[in-house]
Amino acid sequence: MTKTPAKIKLPLYSAADRDNLRWLWASYLKKRSPWLLLVLVMILVQGVVYQQFLSITEDGLRVIFDNGTARELAMVCVVVFFLFAVRGAMGYLVPRLTVWVSNSAIFEMRRDLIGHMMDLDLAYFERTKSGEIIQRLVTQTQQLGQFIGLSTANALRDAVTVVIVSAYLIYKNPLLFTAAILVLPFIIRVMNFVSARVKQVQGEAEHALGDYMNGIEETVSGMRTVKISSQEQVEAARLEKATGRIRDLAARVQLTQALVMPSIDLSSAFVYVLVIGGGGYMVLSPAFDVDGAGIITFLLGMVLVFDPARLLAQYLGSLQAHVVLLDRVRGLFHERPTITAAPGALATFDTGGDIALDQVRFSYSPDQPLFDGLSMVFKGGQVSAIVGATGSGKTTILSLLSRLYDVQGGQITIGGTAIDKVQLRALRGAFSVVAQDIVIFNNSIWENIRYVKPEATDDDIWRAAENAEIADLIRARGDAPVGPKGAQLSGGQKQRIAIARAFLVDAPILLLDEATNALDQATEARIKSALTRLTQGRTTIVVAHRLASITDADSIHVLEAGALVEQGKHGDLLKKNGHYARLYMAQKQSQASN
C-alpha cells in the first residue's frame, strides 16, 4: 500500500520574497528615507494622540462621576478637540507625503523597467506576450505604488496605534489586558492561513490577467481578419471565457480574505465580553483599585486597538498578493540581453567593405537548424539580392547582419571586421532598413518619416518623401493621424513611408526586405529610378520574392532550405537553367496568366 506523500508546508515569505523586498527598499525607497522618517514621526504623533485621548477621557469621566465643575469638563472637551485637530492635520499630511514618495518611486521603477526592456534582445519580445509586458509596466507597477504608498502608511499608522494604545492599557491594567489578548494566537493562525491562500491564488490570477490582456491585444490587432471571417462571436466567447477565469480567481482571493474580518470580529466580541465581565468584577470587588471610569476607558481603548488591528490584518493579507506582484515586476530585471558589445568594441569600421558570412551556423530552435556552415559574400558598393522559397532564411540573414540575433557558429565580417567586435549602436547605425513588418505610429505621415531621424530638416524630409513618391499624400492629409498601426493607410502607402525613412537615414548599407512587395507595378515603376539613385555608392542587399524586381542586381544569391545553391547575375543564372531559372519562369508564367 503506497503512502500519500506529506504535503510540504512552504514558508510564508520565501528567500526570494525577502530578497525582492530588500531590492525594493535599496533601489527605490532608501534614498527617500528622510521623507519616510518624517512620515513615521507624524504617524507616531497620531498614535500618541489616541493615548492622550484615553487619558483625558478618563479624567473627564471622573469629573462627571466625582461631581467635578463645568469648567473642568469644558477644559477636557477643549483638549480632546485639540488632540483630534492635531491628528486630523497629520491625517492630511501623511497621505500627501506618502503619495508623493510612492509616485516618485514608481516613476523611477517604470523608467528603469523601460530602459532595461529596450536593452533586451529581439528574441525576448518574440517569446513574451505583449499583454504580459503591458501588465508589468502599467497595472502591476501602479498597484505596487498604491500599496507601498497609502496602504503601507495606513498600516504603519494602525500598527503604531495598536502598540501605543496597548502599552497604555498594559500600564493601566496589566491583568485585564493579559486576559484580553488570550485570543491573539487564534488570530495569528487565521492570518497565516489567509496569507498563504492569497499568495497562491494571486499568482494564478496575475497569469490569467496577463493572458486576458494579451488576448485583447491580439483581437484588436487582428480585427480586420475577425470581421472578414465573421468570427466576432468566437472572439467574444474566447474573451468571455478568460474574463470568467479572472472573475473566479478574484472571487477566490476575496472569499479567502473575507475570513479575516469575521474571525477578528468574533475575537473582538470575546474580548469585549471579557473586559466588561472581568472589569465589572474588579469594580465591584474591594480587592482591586479600579473604578467605573477606568473600566470604561479601558473598554474604549480596546475598541481603539481592535479597529486598527482589523485593518492591519487586512493589510497583512493583501501583502502576500503584492509580494507576488513585486516578484513579477522584478522578473523583467532578471532578463538579460545576450547580444552585447565585446570589451573594447570599435566605434568605427569600414562600412563600405565587403560583407561576408563565413561558415555561419544558426537555428531558432535546437531541433530545427537553419544555417549549417553558410558562406556568402556581398560586395561592397554593389547591389546584391537574396531569393528563395519562404523559410529558406532570407530575412534571417538580414537579422544576423544587424545582430538582432547572434550567429551560433562561424562569423560575419564587414570590411574585414567581425561585427561582434563593433559597438552595437555603430553597427546598426550603418544600416538603413526597409523591412516587411513596417512599424507605423498613430501620427501624421510627416512625423512617421521623421521618426528615424528626429533632427532632420524639413527640406530633408520633403526630399525623402518626393523620392518615395509619397509627398502628394502628405500634402493631401496634412497633420491628420494615420490611425493605430497605420490603419487608415493602404499597404503600398505604408511601404512608401518605410522607403522614405530609408532615404532620410542615408546610411552606407541599405537592407531592403521585400521593399516593394506591397506596391502595384505602376507605383513600383515610378519609384524604381529613385531606388536606383539610393543604391548608388552603397552596399545594398535586397530580399525579394518578386524576381522581376531584382534582375538588375550585381549578384543574386539563391537559398534553398538554409543553403546557398546558386549565385550569379540574372542572365547567367537563367543560362544555368537551375533553381533560379525555374523560379523566374514560374513567376513569369503566373503574371502572364493574370
ABEGO torsion letter per residue (X at the ends): XBBBBBBBBBBABBAAAAAAAAAAAAAAAAAAAAAAAAAAAAAAAAAAAAAAAAAAAAAAAAAAAAGBBAAAAAAAAAAAAAAAAAAAAAAAAAAAAAAAAAAAAAAAAAAAAAAAAAABBAAAAAABBAAAAAAAAAAAAAAAAAAABAAAAAAAAAAAAAAAAAAAAAAABAAAAAAAAAAAAAAAAAAAAAAAAAAAAAAAAAAAAAAAAAAAAAAAAAAAAAAAAGAAAAAAAAAAAAAAAAAAAAAAAAAAAAAAAAAAAAAAAAAAAAAAAAAAAAAABAABBBBAAAAAAAAAAAAAAAAAAAAAAAAAAAAAAAAAAAAAAAAAAABBBABBBBBGBBABBBAABBBBBBGBBBBABAABBABBGBBBBBBBGBBBBBBEBBGAGAAAAAAAAAGABBBABEBBBBGGBBAAABBAAAAAAABBBBBABBBBBBBBAAAAAAAABAABBAAAAAAAAAAAGAAAAAAAAEABBAEBGGAABBAAAAAAAAAAAAAAAGBABBBBBGAAAABBAAAAAAAAAAAAAAABGBBBBBBBABAAAAAABABBBBBBGGBBABBEBAAAAAAAGBAAAAAAAAAAAAAAAX
